[in-house]
């Protein structure tokens, strides 16, 4: 952590974007969403890497083991042959949090029937929360709006950096202490 600021990494998984053939919209979309919701100090870093189970797993290990509190991974969660982000997450996780994927799919299905093809998930590695999200900015917003209220408390429970949200955008849920 840097001065108490949450360290957040956004990883875009895309062969074409990593080669510069396609403009990454997922990384900037995720960063914009986070900057509009999180009110506490944060440090955001973005990475663009090619698809591939081993490449994605290596980047997730590097970021989680290097002190990231929250890692958002955009791309690679569909049914195409090179979409292996969920498998890479499985290779590096200590615990899976399947409720994140279930809720993101439920919210997305209200907007588009192909959301059923999504393989979004979330997991914990050490003190890092990893959440896989779509690559399209509007879909990123749908998914993060659906699950982010639980993220601050999850980070608290894991011993990661504390984050606060703008309650007008996302009211973070933390149980009242008795």
N, C-alpha and C positions, 0 to 999 in steps of 0.2 A: 504494500500500500504506500501511496505517496501522500504524506501529510494528512492522513485520514480519509483521503478521497477514495471512493470506490474505483477499482480498476476494471474497466469493461472492455472486452475485445469483441469485435465483430468480424467474422470470417465469412467471406463470400467464396462459395465453392462453385467454380465454373471453368471449364476448359477454355471456352471462348473469351471470357473476360480476363482470364489469367494471361492469355496471349495478346490481349489488346484488340481483339476482333469485335468485341461487344462491350458496350458501356455498362459498367456495374451500376445497377439501380438499387439492388438489395442492400448493399452496405450503407450508402447514403440515406436510403429510406429508413433503415433501422436506426441509424444515428440521429436523424431528424426526430423520429418518434421518441427516442430516449431523452433527447434534449428538451422536448416539449413536456415531458412527464416528470422526470427526476429533478428535484429541487436541491438536493444535497450535492456537495462537491464530488466530481467524478472525472476520471481520466479515460478517454475513449481512444482506442487504437483500432485501425481497420487493416485487414489483410485480405488479399485475393489470391486464392490457390486453385490449382486444377482439381477436377474430380479425381477420385481414386481413394479407395479404402485406406491404404497405407499412408498416403500423403495427408489425408484429413486427420487420421489418428495421430500422426506425428505432430501436426500443428496443435491439435487439442492437448496432447501431453505437454508440449512446450509451454503453451499458454497457462494451462491449469497448474502445472508444477512450478511455473514462473511467477505465480502470485495473482493471476486474474481472479476476480471475484465472480464475475458473470461473463459468460461467453455465449454470444448469439451466433448461430451458424445458419447462413441463408443459402439455400440451394442444395441440390443433391438428394432431395427427399421423395422424389416421385418414383414411378415404376420403370423408367428407362434403364437400360443396361448399365450405364455409367453412374446412375444415382445410387451411391453407396454411403451417403452420410450417416444414416442410422446404424449401419454395420460398423462404421468407424467409431461412432459414439459407444456402441456396445463393446468394442475392443478396449476402450480406455476407462469405462465407468466403474465406480465403486458401487453405486446404487442407481437403479432406474426409477424415474418418477413418471409412470405412464399416464397419470391423470392430466398432465399438461397436453400431451398429444390428443387424448380423448376430447378435451375441452376445445382445443384449437380446431379440430375437425368438426365438432358440433357447431361452433360459431361459423366456420367457413361454409358448411353445408347449407346454412341459411341464405348464403349468397350465390353459391355455384355448385352444381351437382357433381362436378369432377373433384371436389374436395375429398371425396371418399378414396381417391387415389393417393392422397397424402400419407406420408409415413413419419410425420412430425413426432418428436419425443422430447424428453428432457432427462437429464441424469446429473449425478454428482460425481466429481472426481476431486478428492481431497476437500479443499474449501472453495471449490469452484462449482457454480451451477452452470450447466450447459443446456441451452434450449435451441432446438432446431426450428427454423421458421422458413416460410416460403421466400421466394426471391422478388416477388412483385410488391412494390410499396403499399398498395391498398390492401393486399392480402396480409402483409406484415402487420399493418395496423389492426386488422380484424383479429389476427391471432394474439398479438400482444395485449390488445384491449381485453380479450377473453381471459387471459391468465395472469396478467402482471400484478393484480392485487395481492396475489399469494407470494410473489417473488421477494419482497423485503423481509417478510417473516421467515421464509425459507433460508435466506442468507443469514439472518440472525441465528437460527437454529444450527446452521453449519459452522458458525464462528467466522463468517466472512465479514466484509465491510458493511456498515449500516447504510442503507439508502432511504431517503425520504421522497415521497411523491407529492405532486400537486393534487390535492383532493378534488379539485374541480375537474381534473382529467382522469385520474385513477386514485381511488381511495384505498391505500394500502391497508390490509387487514393485519392487525396484531391483536391477539387476545388480551383482554384486560387482566392485569395482575390482581390476584385476590389478596 
